[in-house]
């Protein structure tokens, strides 16, 4: 199972924004530098996060992006669904004969596994990560912003 790079950058971006001092914003270029990604690619991820209601874009001299949801309320699953969508990862494309068991037994196993993974991801918040971040990372991010 593999998530897109966009999900990777979205999760990291939300953590970085959660680490900002209250009221501060950060531009796409510094966020891209910290993550070593192209600003144009990250900009598309940021647009999706804005549309999802997780962050906002602030215009002007001190403009940039900031988290608008409490990091204690944002789960990994929330971000994954915003980027990847909420469709099932596995869909059975085999036509089963009527005399066989109802539905696809393989799809049932895959869906059960996906539900367990989603339960775990919905129980983990961005705040869980923020609490574990090394202070040097916080300091380097603040140096870019302040």
DOGUTI-661625 format. One record per residue (C-alpha): residue number from 1; residue in one letter; y, x, z. Coordinates in steps of 0.05 Angstrom, whole numbers, plus 32768, in hexadecimal, padded with zeros to 4 digits. Last residue first. Example, Ala and Ser with C-alpha at 12.3 -4.5 7.8 and 13.67 -1.06 7.14 Angstrom:
[atom 2 "s" [7FEB 8111 808F]],
[atom 1 "a" [7FA6 80F6 809C]],
***
This chain:
[atom 146 "x" [82BF 80D4 80F7]],
[atom 145 "x" [828B 80BE 80C4]],
[atom 144 "x" [826B 80FE 80AD]],
[atom 143 "x" [826E 811D 80F2]],
[atom 142 "x" [8251 80DC 810F]],
[atom 141 "x" [8214 80E4 80E3]],
[atom 140 "x" [820A 812C 80FA]],
[atom 139 "x" [8212 8119 8143]],
[atom 138 "x" [81E0 80DF 813D]],
[atom 137 "x" [81AE 810D 811C]],
[atom 136 "x" [81B8 8141 8153]],
[atom 135 "x" [81AD 810B 8187]],
[atom 134 "x" [8165 8100 8170]],
[atom 133 "x" [8155 80B8 815D]],
[atom 132 "x" [8123 8095 818A]],
[atom 131 "x" [814F 805C 81A3]],
[atom 130 "x" [8167 804F 815C]],
[atom 129 "x" [811F 8046 8146]],
[atom 128 "x" [810F 800D 8175]],
[atom 127 "x" [8155 7FF1 8166]],
[atom 126 "x" [8140 7FE8 811E]],
[atom 125 "x" [810D 7FB7 8137]],
[atom 124 "x" [80C1 7FB6 8139]],
[atom 123 "x" [809E 7F74 8147]],
[atom 122 "x" [80A7 7F5A 8100]],
[atom 121 "x" [8085 7F98 80E5]],
[atom 120 "x" [8048 7F8D 8112]],
[atom 119 "x" [8041 7F44 80FF]],
[atom 118 "x" [804B 7F57 80B6]],
[atom 117 "x" [8012 7F88 80B9]],
[atom 116 "x" [7FE5 7F54 80D8]],
[atom 115 "x" [7FF8 7F22 80A2]],
[atom 114 "x" [7FEB 7F55 806B]],
[atom 113 "x" [7FA5 7F62 8086]],
[atom 112 "x" [7F96 7F17 8087]],
[atom 111 "x" [7FB1 7F10 8040]],
[atom 110 "x" [7F84 7F48 8027]],
[atom 109 "x" [7F46 7F29 8047]],
[atom 108 "x" [7F57 7EE4 802A]],
[atom 107 "x" [7F66 7F03 7FE5]],
[atom 106 "x" [7F20 7F21 7FE5]],
[atom 105 "x" [7F01 7EDE 7FF6]],
[atom 104 "x" [7F23 7EBD 7FBB]],
[atom 103 "x" [7F28 7E72 7FC2]],
[atom 102 "x" [7EF2 7E40 7FD6]],
[atom 101 "x" [7EAF 7E63 7FD6]],
[atom 100 "x" [7E8D 7E63 7F92]],
[atom 99 "x" [7E73 7E24 7F70]],
[atom 98 "x" [7EB7 7E18 7F50]],
[atom 97 "x" [7EB6 7E5C 7F2C]],
[atom 96 "x" [7EEB 7E8E 7F40]],
[atom 95 "x" [7F22 7EA3 7F11]],
[atom 94 "x" [7F36 7EEA 7F22]],
[atom 93 "x" [7F80 7EF7 7F2A]],
[atom 92 "x" [7F7F 7EFE 7F75]],
[atom 91 "x" [7FC5 7F0C 7F8F]],
[atom 90 "x" [7FD4 7F45 7FBE]],
[atom 89 "x" [8017 7F5C 7FD9]],
[atom 88 "x" [802B 7F16 7FED]],
[atom 87 "x" [8071 7F03 7FDA]],
[atom 86 "x" [80A7 7F0E 800E]],
[atom 85 "x" [80DA 7F35 7FE5]],
[atom 84 "x" [80DA 7F81 7FDF]],
[atom 83 "x" [8121 7F91 7FF6]],
[atom 82 "x" [8134 7F57 8024]],
[atom 81 "x" [80EA 7F4E 8038]],
[atom 80 "x" [80E5 7F97 804D]],
[atom 79 "x" [8126 7F93 8074]],
[atom 78 "x" [8110 7F55 809C]],
[atom 77 "x" [80CB 7F73 80A5]],
[atom 76 "x" [80E7 7FB1 80C6]],
[atom 75 "x" [810A 7F83 80F7]],
[atom 74 "x" [8154 7F77 8102]],
[atom 73 "x" [8163 7F54 8144]],
[atom 72 "x" [816B 7F90 8171]],
[atom 71 "x" [8195 7FB1 813A]],
[atom 70 "x" [81C7 7F79 8144]],
[atom 69 "x" [81DC 7F60 80FF]],
[atom 68 "x" [821E 7F75 80E0]],
[atom 67 "x" [820D 7FBD 80D0]],
[atom 66 "x" [8246 7FE2 80AF]],
[atom 65 "x" [8258 7FF9 806A]],
[atom 64 "x" [8294 801D 804E]],
[atom 63 "x" [82DF 8016 8055]],
[atom 62 "x" [8310 803E 807E]],
[atom 61 "x" [8341 8042 8044]],
[atom 60 "x" [8331 7FFB 802C]],
[atom 59 "x" [82F5 7FCF 8022]],
[atom 58 "x" [82BE 7FBE 8055]],
[atom 57 "x" [8279 7FB0 803A]],
[atom 56 "x" [824C 7F89 8069]],
[atom 55 "x" [8207 7F95 8084]],
[atom 54 "x" [81C9 7F6C 8094]],
[atom 53 "x" [81DB 7F2B 8070]],
[atom 52 "x" [81A5 7F31 803A]],
[atom 51 "x" [81DA 7F34 8004]],
[atom 50 "x" [81F9 7F70 8028]],
[atom 49 "x" [81B4 7F91 802D]],
[atom 48 "x" [81A9 7F86 7FE2]],
[atom 47 "x" [81EC 7FA4 7FD2]],
[atom 46 "x" [81DC 7FE0 7FFF]],
[atom 45 "x" [819C 7FEC 7FD8]],
[atom 44 "x" [81C2 7FEB 7F96]],
[atom 43 "x" [81F6 801B 7FB3]],
[atom 42 "x" [81BD 8049 7FC8]],
[atom 41 "x" [81AA 8053 7F7F]],
[atom 40 "x" [81F2 8060 7F6B]],
[atom 39 "x" [81FD 8090 7FA5]],
[atom 38 "x" [81C0 80BA 7F90]],
[atom 37 "x" [8192 80CB 7FC9]],
[atom 36 "x" [8191 8103 7FFC]],
[atom 35 "x" [818F 80D4 8038]],
[atom 34 "x" [81CB 80F2 805C]],
[atom 33 "x" [81ED 80FD 8019]],
[atom 32 "x" [81E2 80B5 8003]],
[atom 31 "x" [8200 809A 8044]],
[atom 30 "x" [823B 80CA 803C]],
[atom 29 "x" [8245 80B0 7FF4]],
[atom 28 "x" [823B 8066 8004]],
[atom 27 "x" [8273 8065 8037]],
[atom 26 "x" [826B 805F 8082]],
[atom 25 "x" [828B 802C 80B0]],
[atom 24 "x" [82A0 802E 80F8]],
[atom 23 "x" [82AC 7FF0 8124]],
[atom 22 "x" [827A 8004 8159]],
[atom 21 "x" [8263 804D 8152]],
[atom 20 "x" [8230 8057 811B]],
[atom 19 "x" [81E7 805D 812E]],
[atom 18 "x" [81D6 8017 8116]],
[atom 17 "x" [81F2 802A 80D1]],
[atom 16 "x" [81C3 8065 80CE]],
[atom 15 "x" [8187 8039 80E2]],
[atom 14 "x" [819A 8006 80AD]],
[atom 13 "x" [819F 803D 8079]],
[atom 12 "x" [815B 8059 808B]],
[atom 11 "x" [813A 8015 8083]],
[atom 10 "x" [815E 8009 8041]],
[atom 9 "x" [814E 804E 8026]],
[atom 8 "x" [8103 8045 8032]],
[atom 7 "x" [8105 7FFE 8017]],
[atom 6 "x" [8128 8017 7FD8]],
[atom 5 "x" [80F4 804D 7FD0]],
[atom 4 "x" [80C2 8016 7FC5]],
[atom 3 "x" [808B 8005 7FF6]],
[atom 2 "x" [8043 801C 7FED]],
[atom 1 "x" [8000 8000 8000]],
***
